[in-house]
Amino acid sequence: MIKINKENLLINNGITKKNSKNRKILLETLQTVFEISNPDNIIRSKIKLIENNLIINKKSYDLSQFKRIRVVGAGKAVASMAQSIEKILGDKITDGVIIIPDYLEKPVLNKIKIMYGTHPFPSQNSINGTKEIMKLLKSSNGDDLILNILSGGGSSLLSLPAKGVTIEDKIETSNLLMKGGATIHNLNVVRKHISDIKGGLLAKWAYPARIVSIIISDVVGDQTDIIASGPTAPDSSTFQDSINILKKFNVWNKISDNIKNRLTKGVGGKIEETPKFGDKCFKKVDNLIIFTNRDVCNAVVNKLQQYMETKLLTSFIEGEANVVGSLIGSIVLEARSQMNDKKSGLAYVFGGETSVTVKNNGKGGRNLELCLGASKKIKDHDGIVIASIATDGVDGVTDAAGGICDGRTIQRGLDNGMEIGDYLKRNDSYNFLQRLDDLIITGPTGTNLNDIVIVIMS
């Protein structure tokens, strides 16, 4: 079970009675986030085998129609998802290949081969695992059922650069876009057009096999063509869209000539576009999203309603983390100003995923930066506590899932010789919150369902 490190210290850091009480409630609620996000719990609740019928999200598949059942997949949650699917299907599975992050423990699997890749950037190991999946797909036929399990992190793990593009080209481009503040939508549009397996191409390689993609979403809006870069979904984006994104984030002139040449040839019709709606390969594909960030948000609301009135304000938060944090702080102050004194408290829940435009060489992550942005607004307001976490347990390139702050955060920083504005300018939110012992650390959770922001006020 996932546990928050130094939970008592995080509670006591509230200093005041109100802050400490609300920190305790908030941290207890975060345990609900980790429990509800557990891939094994998700699979067991969403997938059933009744006699010979596999039921996924109430959609039924008669397994007697297929000679082989093969499992492929990639993502942070896929290790646990594969284990659960093996428990459900047992010997009905013929074989399979999955790619999981190299920092996870090796799952116990009998029929499915485990390959390791890397995240947030691909590597040769990612390519090796993808080639194993490609080999399985190419050997499939119309009598096969392919269960394709996907989750967040799949874009980096399921990686096969297009002809003429190197893995170094892909890493450099992804890194430049991330540091430039690109969203996962922007990033994955580009990834699809420099890959030989993303953007519907997995479905094309597997045709005429029947494909059922079982998906845990890490994308705001839950578009199947964006999650893990949409390997089994029709791609609505184009080579021109990729170029536009690279220019928008001022990285077109910084990327390799290999990628420029490929995208330019694609726009000129010299390279075939990714498969679109109407392509025959998608007639034998079902993309089934079985769990989303909104599901997590709703579970958090249900938990918090035991203590106080709670509202889900949105599961669509995006934008610059510092700015979003400041906006959330403003919303909270308005709500607090209208609270009835007789109320036991009020809680707001937000879901989604922000981004950070990296301008300096500090250490941080989007959730940590969001916390500091919110801290500026709630300064000196007792009883307001805010936490923001990445459900995968890894915020940016740090070892923290996120952070927690309250109306005393800025003053505690000043007492330690830290000016919050200086740390935000350096993108150094990690070191600010680390010195205050207000980092939320869980270790990798083995799942990915975007970020959760919880606000409690009393």
N, C-alpha and C positions, 0 to 999 in steps of 0.2 A: 504494500500500500504506500502511496506517495504521502510523504510527511513534510511539513514546513520546518526548516531548521530554526532553532532558537526562538520558538513561538512565544515563550514567556518573556524573553527580552523584548521582542517586538511589541508585546502588550504593554509592558512596563515603560517603554519609551514614550507612551502617551502622556506621561508626566501628570496631567490632570485626571481627576476621577472620570469625567465624561469621555475624554479621549481614550483612556485605557479601556473603559467599558465597551466603547464602540469598536476599538481595535480588536478586542476579544471576539465580538460577534462577527466582525468582518473576516477574521482569520479562520474561524470555525466554518463560515460560509464557503471560503475558498476550498476547504476539504471536500465540500459538495461538488465543486467544479471538477476536481481531480477524480472523484468517484464516478460522476456522470459521464466524464470524458474517457473513461477506461474502455479501450476497444473491445475487450472481452465482454464486458457488460452490454455494450452496444450491439455486438454481433448476436449474442444470445437472446436479446430482446427483439431483434429485427429479422432474424433468419431462423426458419424452422424446417425440419424434415419430417413430413407426415407420409408414412409408407414410402412411395417412390416419388413423391412430389416435394421439390425444393421450393419453399415459399420465402420470398424476399420482398419486404414492404407490401405484403398482400398479393404480390404477383407470383403466379405458380408456374413451375417448370417440371414437366414430366421427364424424369431422368432416364426412363426406359427408352426414350427416343434417341439416346446418344450412345455410341460405342465407347467413347472415352470422355472422362471429365478431367480437364487440365487446369491448373491454377497458376496464374502469373500475377505479378504486381510489384509496386514500389511505393515507399513512403515511410514516414516516421511511425505510423500506427500499424504497418503491415505485418510486423513480426507477430504481434498479439492477434491480429485479425486472422492470419493464416493458421495459428494454433487453434483458434476457436472453430474455424471452418473445418479443419481436420477432425476435431472432436465431433462435429455434427455429421460429416459425410463419411468419415472413416475410410474403409477400403473401396468405397465408390470412387475415390480420387485415383486417377491413373498415375499422374506425375505433375510436376510443376516447378517453377523457378520464381523466387522473389528476391528483391534487392532491398536491404535495410541499412540504416546508418551504421557505420563501423564502431560507434561508441555504445551501441546496445548489446546486451548479453545475448548469446546465441539461443534462440528459441528451440524447444524440443519438437521436431517435426519428423514424420516418418516417410511421407510421400513427396514432400516439396523440398526442392534443393534451395539452400540459403546462399546468397551472394551478398557481399558487403560493398557499399559505395560510400560516398562522402557528401556532407552537407555543411554549409550552404552552397559550396561550389563543387562541381563534378570533378572526377579524377579518372585515371586509367582504370581503377577498380570499378567505377560506375559503368564505364564502357564495356568492361569484361562481363559484368552481370547482364547488361542490356543485350550483348551479343548472344548470351545463353538463352535469354527470352526470345530473341529473334529466331534462333535455331529451332526452338520448340514451336513457335508460330508457323514457320515455314513448313514444318512437317505435319501440320494439322490439316484436316479436310472437313467436308460438309457433315460428317457424322460426329464431329467433336463439339463438346461444350467447353468453352474457355471462360473460367471465372477470373475476371481481372480485378484484383483488389487494389484500390488506390487511396492515398491520403496525402496530406500536406507533406512537402519534402520530395514528392515524386519527380518534380522537374529536374532536380539535381541528381537524384539517384538513377532515374531512367534516362540515360544520356547516351546519344549516339550522334556525334557531329556529322552534318551533311558532307558530301564529297567536296574536298577543297578547303574545308574548315577544320582547324585543329582544336583540341581540347583547351589549349592555352588561349586561343581566340575567344572561345566561349566564356572562359573564366574571366578574362579581362573585360569583356563586354558586360557580363552580369555584374561584376564588381563596380564598374563605372556607373551603371544605371542605378544600382542600390545606393551608392554614395551620393548620387544626384537627386535622390528622393523619389525615384520611380515607384509606382505601386506594383503589386504582384500582377495586376492586369497588364500594365505596360511591359513588364519584364517578360511575361510569358508569351505575349504576342511576338516579341523578337525571338525568343527561344524557339518557338514553333517553326520559324522560317530559316533557322540554321541547323535544323535537326532532321534525322532520317527516321524518327519514330514518334515524335510529338505531332500535335495538330491533326489528329485522325489517322496518322500513318500506321499506327499499330493495328488498327482495324483493317487497313488495306493489306498489310502483310499477312494477317490471319485469315482473310477471306478465302474460302467460303465457310469457315467454321462459325458456329453460333457463339457470340460474345455477350456475356452479362458482366458489366462493370459494376462493382460494389464499392461505393464511394463514401468516404468521410470527408466532408468539405472543409477546406481552410481558406476559402475565397469569399470575400464580401459579395453578396448577391448570389452565390452558389451556382455560377455558370459552369456547366460541365466542360465547355471548351477552354476554360481557364485553369480549372483544378488539375494539378500535375501537368499543365500545358496540354490538356485535352487529347490524350493519345487515342481515345476511341470516340471522339466527338467531332462532328462537322465543324470546320474552322471558318468562322465568319470574317476573319481578318486576312490581310493581304501583305505581299512584299512591300507595297507602298506604305501601308500602315506602320510596318517595322521601321522603315526609313524615317517616317514622320516622327515617331517616338524617339529615335536616336538623335534627331535634330532638336526636338523639343527640350531634351535634357542635356543638350550641348555636348554630346559624346560622339557624334558622327565623325568629326575630324580626329578623334582620339583612338578609334577602333582600328583593327587590322584591315589591310587591303583585301584579305581573303573574304571577310564578311561583307565589306563594301561591294566587292565584285559579284558575290553571290546575290545579294539583294538587288543590285542594279540589273543583273541579268534576269532576275525574277520579274522585275517590273517591266522589262522589255520582252517578256514572253519566252525567253530562251531557257528558262527552268520552269518545270511544271509547278503550279500552285498546290498548296495543301488541299486535300479533298474537301469539297463543299457539300452543302445540303443537296440531296438528290443522288449522290454517288451510291452505286449499288452496294458497296461494302457496308453501308450503314443500315441497310434493310434487315441485316441479321445481327444488329447491335441494340442492346438495352443499356442505357446509362442510368443507374439507380442510386440516388443519393440517400443514404440511410441515416445520416446524422449531420447536424449543422451547428454553427455558432449560436443560432437563435434557440435551438433546443437546450444548449447549456445555459443561456440567459434565462430561459423560462424556469429551469430547475433552480437557478439562483434566486429568482423571484419567489418561488414557492417556499424555499428555505427561509428567506428573510421575512416573509409574511408571518412567520411564527412570532417574530419580535415586534414588527412595526409595519405600517403602510409602506408598500414597495411598488415601484413602477419600472417597467422596462421602457426606457426612452427611445432607444434605437439599437439595432444590431448592424447598423450600416456606417459606423464611424470610420472615416478616412481623413487623410490630410496630414499636414505637418504636426508631429507629436506635441511640440511645445505649444503651438497655437491651439490645437484641440484641447490640451490640458487647461489652458487659460479659459477657453470657452466653457468647458465643463465647470470650472471654478465659478464662472459668472452665473451659470444656470443654477448652481447650488446656492449661491448667495441670494439670488432672487427668491428661490423656494424657501430658504431659511427665513427671509424677512417676512414671509407671509404665513409662517407656521403658527398654529394655535399653541399657546403655552401648555395646554393640557395634553398635547400629543406626546406619546412616548418616544416618538422618533419618526424619521422619514428616510427611506433609502431609494436610490436610483441605481439602475443597472444599464450599462452600455456594452455593446459588443462590436467587433470589427477589427480593423488593423490600420494603424497609422504608419507613417514613414518619417525618416529623418534625412534631411539634406546635410550631409557631413561636410563641414567647412574647416574643421580643425582636427587635431589628432588625439582628442580625449578618448576616454573609454565610456561607452554608454550603449543604450538600446532605446527603442521607441517607447516602451512602457515606462522606463526610468525617466526619460525626458518628459513624457506626459505628466508624470508625478510632479516634477519640478515646475512645469508650466502651471499646474493647478495650485501648487503651493503659494505661488505669488499672489493668487487671487484670494485664497482663504486665510491669509496671514492674520494672526491674532484672533481668529474666530474659534473659540473653544467648542468642542463637541462635533466638529466636522472632520471626518476621516475618509481618505480616498486611497484605494489600492488599484494598481493596474498590473496585470500579469499576462504573460504569454502561456497559453495552455500546454505548449510543448516543454515548458520549463527552461527555455533558453531564449533570453531577450537579446537580440542582436548577436554579438560575438562574445557575450559575457557568460558567467556561470550563474547568473541570477535569472529567476523567472520574471521578476519585476520588482516593484517597490511599494512602500506604504508611506503616506505623509498625512499631516494634519496641520491645524492652525499654528502649531508651535515649531514646525519644521524650519522655517526661515530663521527664527530667533536661535534655535539650537545650532544652526549652521554658523551664525554670527558668533555665538559663544565659543565655537571651535575655530574661529578665524576664517570662516568661509563665506564669501559673498555669492549668492546663488546666481546672479547675473554673469559672473566670471565663469562659472562652471557650465552654464548654458552656452555661452559663446564658444567654449572649447569643446562642446559636445562631450562633456565629462561628467554626466549625471551619475554614472556608476560610483566614481570615487567620492562624490558628495554624499550619496546615501550610504555608502559603505562606512564612512567615518561616523555616521550617525547610527550605525547598526540597524538601518531600516531597509536593507535588501531582503526580498523574499526569495529564499533559495530552497529549491526542491530537488535539483538534479533533473536530468531528462525524464520526461513522464511517459515517453513511448506513444504519444498521440499528438495531434495538432488540429485545434479547432479555433484558430485565431486568438484574439485577445479578449479579456474581460476586464471591465472597469466597474468597480463597486464604490458607491458613495453612501456613507451613513452620516446622518446629522441628527442632533438632539439638543 
